[in-house]
Amino acid sequence: MTEFVLLVRWLLFGIGIVYFITESSVFSPFRIALTKGSDFRIGLLYCPACTGFWVGIIVSNLWVHQSDWSGIESGVAMMAVGAAWSNWRGGNSAYILEVVEEQHDSKEESEDGR
């Protein structure tokens, strides 16, 4: 395969995995369960740039053996792709639905229970 085809394959596979983890409705129950009570895990699982870094490192194992990229370079590149993609789309809608509104609902419930 040509270097361009490998790059496109890496890009599509990586951003697909990032989307699946950070925004897909299929992964939503896992995201919610894994992030309960941890701002660090919320940042990791809802942030396309953060998730992209780790996905890039993992995906590099599938792609790097055919290129000159290291795992860290792949991670940083996928982090940049995740950040640009999220910025282009206007942010992570799953974060707003699952975290922001949940925190808002919890705050209203605690105020009603006074």
C-alpha positions as CSV (number, residue, x, y, z in Angstrom):
1,M,0.0,0.0,0.0
2,T,1.1,3.5,-0.6
3,E,2.0,5.8,2.2
4,F,-1.1,8.0,1.4
5,V,-3.5,5.0,1.7
6,L,-1.9,4.0,5.0
7,L,-2.3,7.6,6.3
8,V,-6.0,7.7,5.3
9,R,-6.6,4.3,6.8
10,W,-4.9,5.4,10.1
11,L,-6.9,8.6,10.1
12,L,-10.3,7.0,9.5
13,F,-9.8,4.1,11.9
14,G,-8.4,6.4,14.6
15,I,-11.2,9.0,14.4
16,G,-13.8,6.3,14.2
17,I,-12.5,4.8,17.5
18,V,-12.3,8.3,19.1
19,Y,-15.9,9.0,18.0
20,F,-17.0,5.6,19.3
21,I,-15.5,6.2,22.8
22,T,-16.3,9.9,23.2
23,E,-19.7,10.3,21.6
24,S,-21.5,7.2,20.4
25,S,-24.7,6.2,22.0
26,V,-23.6,2.6,21.9
27,F,-20.7,3.4,24.3
28,S,-22.8,5.8,26.4
29,P,-23.6,3.4,29.3
30,F,-20.0,2.5,29.6
31,R,-18.9,6.1,29.5
32,I,-21.4,7.0,32.2
33,A,-20.4,4.1,34.4
34,L,-16.7,4.6,34.0
35,T,-16.7,8.3,34.7
36,K,-18.9,8.4,37.9
37,G,-17.2,10.5,40.5
38,S,-14.0,11.2,38.6
39,D,-13.2,14.4,36.8
40,F,-10.0,12.8,35.4
41,R,-12.0,10.0,33.7
42,I,-14.6,12.5,32.5
43,G,-11.8,14.4,30.8
44,L,-10.3,11.3,29.4
45,L,-13.5,9.7,28.0
46,Y,-15.3,12.8,26.8
47,C,-12.4,14.8,25.3
48,P,-11.6,13.8,21.7
49,A,-8.1,15.2,22.0
50,C,-7.3,13.3,25.2
51,T,-8.8,10.1,23.9
52,G,-7.2,10.7,20.5
53,F,-3.8,10.7,22.1
54,W,-4.2,7.2,23.6
55,V,-6.0,5.9,20.5
56,G,-3.2,7.2,18.3
57,I,-0.6,5.3,20.3
58,I,-2.7,2.1,20.2
59,V,-3.6,2.5,16.5
60,S,0.1,3.2,15.7
61,N,0.8,-0.5,16.5
62,L,-1.4,-1.4,13.5
63,W,0.1,1.2,11.2
64,V,3.6,2.2,12.4
65,H,5.4,-1.0,11.4
66,Q,4.8,0.2,7.8
67,S,5.9,3.8,8.3
68,D,8.5,5.9,10.1
69,W,6.2,7.2,12.8
70,S,6.7,6.3,16.5
71,G,3.7,5.6,18.9
72,I,4.1,9.1,20.5
73,E,4.1,10.8,17.1
74,S,1.0,8.9,16.2
75,G,-0.6,9.8,19.5
76,V,0.1,13.5,19.2
77,A,-1.1,13.5,15.6
78,M,-4.4,11.8,16.5
79,M,-4.7,14.2,19.5
80,A,-4.5,17.1,17.0
81,V,-7.0,15.4,14.7
82,G,-9.4,14.8,17.6
83,A,-9.1,18.4,18.8
84,A,-9.7,19.8,15.3
85,W,-12.6,17.5,14.6
86,S,-14.3,18.3,17.9
87,N,-13.7,22.1,17.4
88,W,-15.1,21.8,13.8
89,R,-18.2,20.0,15.1
90,G,-18.8,22.5,17.9
91,G,-17.8,20.3,20.9
92,N,-19.0,17.0,22.3
93,S,-22.7,16.7,22.4
94,A,-22.5,13.6,24.5
95,Y,-20.7,15.5,27.2
96,I,-23.4,18.1,27.3
97,L,-26.2,15.4,27.5
98,E,-24.5,13.0,29.9
99,V,-22.4,15.2,32.2
100,V,-23.5,18.8,32.1
101,E,-27.2,18.1,32.3
102,E,-26.7,15.3,34.9
103,Q,-24.8,17.8,37.1
104,H,-27.6,20.3,36.6
105,D,-30.3,17.8,37.4
106,S,-28.4,16.7,40.5
107,K,-28.0,20.3,41.7
108,E,-31.8,20.9,41.2
109,E,-32.6,17.7,43.2
110,S,-30.4,18.7,46.1
111,E,-31.9,22.2,46.2
112,D,-35.4,20.7,46.2
113,G,-34.6,18.4,49.0
114,R,-33.5,21.1,51.4
